[in-house]
Amino acid sequence: MISYISPTYYLSALLLLILSFAPLVSAQEQDPSLMFQVSGRPVNSVSLSGMKSKLKVHEIEFVDPMYGKEKRYEGFSLSDVIELGFGDKWESPDYTDIAFTALDGYEAVSSLSKIREPGGYIVFRDLDSESWEPVGNRQQNPGPFYIVWTGAEQTTQNEYPWPWQLTRINLIRFKDAYPLVYPDGAEVSSGAYSGYEIFKGRCVRCHSMNREGGKIGPDLNAPMSIVTYRSPEMIKEFIKNPSKYRYTQMPDHPDLTESDLNSMLEYFNYMNENRR
C-alpha cells in the first residue's frame, strides 16, 4: 500500500526548515566575521563584535574615489585588524603579501609594505546612510567590510587594495601561493619581470594566469595566451582604455606608460613560451 502525502505537508516542512535557518542567517548579518588564513590554511576567525571589543573604532571622513565624493565611515585601522587576526605571524620574513578576497571572488593582492602604511581602514558602517550606499557599476552593497585608504596617493592605480564585501584575508608568500603566475626563470631586471610586477599589483585581483588568480575577468594564458589571438597594439590599447571599447568592470589605466605596456606584453609572451 502506498501512502499519499499531500503537497501541503511538503510545503509546511520546507517552511519550517527555512525558518530554522533564519536565526543563523540573521545572526551572521548582525555580527559578520572575517576569516584569516596563512598560505590558504585557516588560522583565525574574528567577528565584528570581537573587533569592537578589542580594537579602537575610528570615525573617518575623506573623498572616497569609489563614490567620487566625501564619505564618512566607522571602522578599524587595517594594521590593527591584521595584527588581531594574525598576531606576530605577519611580521615574519616568510611572507611577502596579503590577499584580500571578496564575496564574488575578487581578490586584491598587496605587498606587506603597503599594508603597514598608515591610512588604511576596514570600515563596517556607512555614516551617511541608514544601511550602505550602493557602490560601483553594479551598484553593490559594499558591506559588511570594506577596505578604504585616506591618503590621496593610496589608490588602486598605485596598487592599494580597495575590496568591498570582504570575507577573507590570506597571508602569503606570493611566489608560493601563485606559482603559475610567477615568471620562473625571468631575470628581475627583465621587461618580463617588470610586466609581472604590474600584473601582480593591478591585474591578478580580477584576472588569472594559468588558472591562478582572480575570478572576475578571463584567464590570460589558459587555455590560450591572449598574445595568440590579439595584436600587441590591441592588447595595449585595451589595457589602457577598456571603457572605450565595452561596458566592463575593468578600470582604465591611463597612467601606464608605453614602456609599462610593452613590459606587460613581454610578461604575457614569456608566460606563453614557458608553460609549466
C-alpha positions as CSV (number, residue, x, y, z in Angstrom):
1,M,0.0,0.0,0.0
2,I,1.4,3.4,-1.0
3,S,0.6,6.3,1.4
4,Y,-0.4,9.6,-0.1
5,I,1.3,12.7,1.4
6,S,-0.2,15.9,0.4
7,P,1.8,18.8,-1.2
8,T,0.8,20.9,1.8
9,Y,2.8,18.7,4.0
10,Y,5.9,19.2,1.9
11,L,5.4,22.9,1.8
12,S,5.0,23.1,5.6
13,A,8.1,21.0,6.1
14,L,10.1,23.3,3.7
15,L,8.8,26.4,5.5
16,L,9.9,25.0,8.9
17,L,13.3,24.2,7.5
18,I,13.8,27.7,6.1
19,L,12.6,29.3,9.4
20,S,15.0,27.1,11.4
21,F,18.0,28.6,9.4
22,A,16.7,32.2,9.6
23,P,18.1,33.0,13.0
24,L,21.6,31.8,11.8
25,V,21.4,34.0,8.8
26,S,20.2,36.9,10.8
27,A,22.9,36.4,13.4
28,Q,25.6,36.4,10.7
29,E,24.2,39.6,9.2
30,Q,24.2,41.3,12.6
31,D,27.6,40.1,13.6
32,P,29.6,39.2,10.4
33,S,33.1,37.8,10.7
34,L,36.4,37.8,8.8
35,M,38.4,34.6,8.2
36,F,42.2,34.8,8.5
37,Q,44.4,32.3,6.6
38,V,48.1,31.7,6.3
39,S,49.1,30.2,3.0
40,G,45.5,29.2,2.5
41,R,45.1,27.5,5.8
42,P,42.5,29.0,8.3
43,V,44.1,30.2,11.5
44,N,41.5,32.5,12.9
45,S,38.0,34.0,12.5
46,V,37.1,37.3,14.2
47,S,33.6,38.7,14.4
48,L,32.6,42.3,14.2
49,S,31.7,42.3,17.9
50,G,35.0,40.7,18.7
51,M,36.8,43.5,16.8
52,K,34.8,46.2,18.6
53,S,35.7,44.7,21.9
54,K,39.4,44.7,21.3
55,L,40.2,47.5,18.8
56,K,39.7,51.2,18.6
57,V,36.8,52.3,16.4
58,H,37.7,55.3,14.2
59,E,35.3,57.7,12.6
60,I,36.9,58.8,9.3
61,E,35.9,61.4,6.6
62,F,37.6,61.7,3.2
63,V,36.8,61.8,-0.5
64,D,36.1,58.2,-1.5
65,P,37.2,57.7,-5.1
66,M,34.8,54.8,-5.5
67,Y,31.9,57.2,-4.9
68,G,33.6,60.3,-6.2
69,K,32.5,62.3,-3.2
70,E,33.1,62.8,0.5
71,K,32.1,59.9,2.7
72,R,32.1,59.2,6.4
73,Y,32.6,55.8,7.9
74,E,33.2,53.9,11.2
75,G,36.0,51.4,11.0
76,F,39.2,50.0,12.4
77,S,42.8,50.6,11.4
78,L,43.7,48.0,8.8
79,S,47.0,47.2,10.6
80,D,45.1,46.7,13.9
81,V,42.8,44.2,12.2
82,I,45.7,42.3,10.6
83,E,47.5,42.3,14.0
84,L,44.4,40.9,15.7
85,G,43.9,38.2,13.1
86,F,47.4,37.0,12.6
87,G,49.3,38.1,15.7
88,D,53.1,38.3,15.1
89,K,52.9,36.0,12.1
90,W,52.5,38.9,9.7
91,E,55.9,40.3,10.8
92,S,57.6,37.1,9.6
93,P,60.0,37.4,6.6
94,D,58.5,34.2,5.3
95,Y,55.6,36.2,3.9
96,T,55.5,38.9,1.2
97,D,51.9,39.8,0.5
98,I,48.3,39.7,1.7
99,A,45.4,38.6,-0.4
100,F,42.0,40.1,0.3
101,T,39.1,38.1,-1.0
102,A,35.6,39.4,-1.6
103,L,32.3,37.6,-1.7
104,D,32.2,37.5,-5.5
105,G,35.7,36.1,-5.9
106,Y,37.5,39.4,-6.5
107,E,41.0,39.1,-4.9
108,A,43.2,42.1,-4.3
109,V,46.8,41.2,-3.5
110,S,49.0,43.8,-1.8
111,S,52.6,43.9,-0.5
112,L,53.0,43.9,3.2
113,S,55.0,47.1,3.0
114,K,51.8,48.9,1.7
115,I,49.6,47.3,4.3
116,R,51.9,48.6,7.1
117,E,51.4,52.2,5.9
118,P,49.1,54.4,7.9
119,G,45.8,55.4,6.1
120,G,44.2,52.0,5.6
121,Y,41.0,51.1,7.3
122,I,38.5,48.3,7.3
123,V,35.1,50.1,7.6
124,F,31.9,48.4,8.8
125,R,29.4,51.3,8.9
126,D,28.4,54.0,6.4
127,L,27.6,57.1,8.5
128,D,25.9,58.8,5.5
129,S,23.3,56.1,5.0
130,E,21.0,54.0,7.2
131,S,22.5,50.9,5.6
132,W,25.2,51.1,2.9
133,E,25.1,53.3,-0.1
134,P,25.5,51.1,-3.2
135,V,28.9,51.4,-5.0
136,G,30.4,50.5,-8.3
137,N,29.0,49.9,-11.8
138,R,26.7,47.2,-10.5
139,Q,25.6,49.3,-7.5
140,Q,26.5,46.7,-4.9
141,N,26.2,46.9,-1.1
142,P,29.9,47.1,0.0
143,G,29.3,45.7,3.4
144,P,29.8,44.2,5.8
145,F,33.5,45.0,5.5
146,Y,35.1,47.5,3.0
147,I,38.8,48.4,2.8
148,V,39.4,52.1,2.2
149,W,42.5,54.4,2.2
150,T,42.5,58.0,3.2
151,G,45.8,59.1,1.5
152,A,45.5,60.9,-1.8
153,E,48.0,58.6,-3.4
154,Q,46.7,55.4,-1.9
155,T,44.6,54.4,-4.9
156,T,44.0,51.2,-6.9
157,Q,46.2,52.7,-9.6
158,N,49.0,52.8,-7.1
159,E,48.3,49.2,-6.2
160,Y,46.5,49.7,-2.9
161,P,43.6,47.2,-2.2
162,W,40.0,48.6,-2.1
163,P,37.8,45.5,-1.9
164,W,34.3,45.6,-0.6
165,Q,32.2,42.7,0.7
166,L,35.5,41.4,2.2
167,T,35.2,37.9,3.6
168,R,38.8,36.5,3.8
169,I,42.4,37.7,4.5
170,N,45.2,35.4,3.4
171,L,48.9,36.0,4.5
172,I,51.0,34.6,1.7
173,R,54.4,34.3,0.0
174,F,53.3,35.3,-3.5
175,K,55.6,33.0,-5.4
176,D,54.4,30.0,-3.4
177,A,50.7,31.0,-3.4
178,Y,50.6,31.7,-7.2
179,P,53.5,29.7,-8.7
180,L,51.8,29.7,-12.2
181,V,51.6,33.5,-12.2
182,Y,55.2,33.9,-11.2
183,P,57.6,34.2,-14.3
184,D,60.0,31.5,-13.0
185,G,63.5,31.9,-14.6
186,A,63.0,35.6,-15.7
187,E,65.7,38.0,-14.6
188,V,64.5,40.6,-12.1
189,S,65.9,43.3,-14.4
190,S,64.0,42.0,-17.4
191,G,60.9,43.5,-19.1
192,A,59.0,40.3,-18.4
193,Y,59.6,40.6,-14.7
194,S,58.6,44.3,-14.8
195,G,55.4,43.3,-16.5
196,Y,54.8,40.6,-13.9
197,E,55.1,43.2,-11.2
198,I,52.4,45.4,-12.9
199,F,50.2,42.3,-13.4
200,K,50.6,41.3,-9.8
201,G,49.8,44.8,-8.5
202,R,46.9,45.7,-10.8
203,C,45.5,42.7,-12.7
204,V,45.6,39.5,-10.6
205,R,42.8,40.8,-8.4
206,C,40.4,40.1,-11.4
207,H,42.4,38.1,-13.9
208,S,44.1,34.7,-13.6
209,M,47.2,33.3,-15.3
210,N,47.2,29.6,-15.8
211,R,44.0,29.4,-13.7
212,E,45.6,31.0,-10.7
213,G,44.4,34.5,-9.6
214,G,41.2,36.4,-9.8
215,K,37.9,35.0,-11.0
216,I,36.2,38.1,-12.3
217,G,37.9,38.5,-15.7
218,P,39.2,35.9,-18.1
219,D,42.4,33.9,-17.8
220,L,45.1,35.5,-19.9
221,N,47.2,32.4,-20.6
222,A,44.9,29.4,-20.4
223,P,43.8,27.6,-22.4
224,M,45.4,30.0,-24.9
225,S,47.5,33.1,-24.3
226,I,46.0,36.5,-25.2
227,V,49.0,37.2,-27.3
228,T,48.0,34.3,-29.7
229,Y,44.6,35.9,-30.7
230,R,45.0,39.6,-30.1
231,S,47.5,42.0,-31.7
232,P,50.1,43.7,-29.5
233,E,48.6,47.2,-30.2
234,M,45.0,46.0,-29.4
235,I,46.2,44.4,-26.1
236,K,48.0,47.6,-25.0
237,E,45.1,49.8,-26.1
238,F,42.5,47.7,-24.2
239,I,44.6,47.6,-21.0
240,K,44.9,51.3,-21.1
241,N,41.3,52.2,-22.1
242,P,38.9,49.3,-21.7
243,S,35.9,51.6,-21.2
244,K,36.4,52.9,-24.7
245,Y,35.5,49.5,-26.2
246,R,32.9,47.9,-23.9
247,Y,30.9,48.2,-20.8
248,T,33.1,46.5,-18.2
249,Q,34.1,46.4,-14.6
250,M,37.7,46.7,-15.7
251,P,39.1,50.1,-14.8
252,D,41.0,52.3,-17.2
253,H,44.8,52.6,-16.7
254,P,45.6,55.9,-18.3
255,D,48.8,56.4,-16.2
256,L,50.5,53.3,-17.7
257,T,53.4,54.4,-20.0
258,E,54.3,52.8,-23.3
259,S,57.2,51.2,-21.5
260,D,54.9,49.7,-18.9
261,L,52.6,48.3,-21.6
262,N,55.5,46.8,-23.5
263,S,56.7,45.2,-20.3
264,M,53.2,43.6,-19.8
265,L,53.4,42.2,-23.3
266,E,56.8,40.8,-22.6
267,Y,55.4,39.1,-19.5
268,F,52.4,37.7,-21.5
269,N,54.8,36.3,-24.1
270,Y,57.2,34.9,-21.5
271,M,54.3,33.0,-19.8
272,N,53.1,31.7,-23.2
273,E,56.5,30.5,-24.1
274,N,57.4,29.0,-20.7
275,R,54.3,26.9,-19.8
276,R,54.5,24.6,-16.8
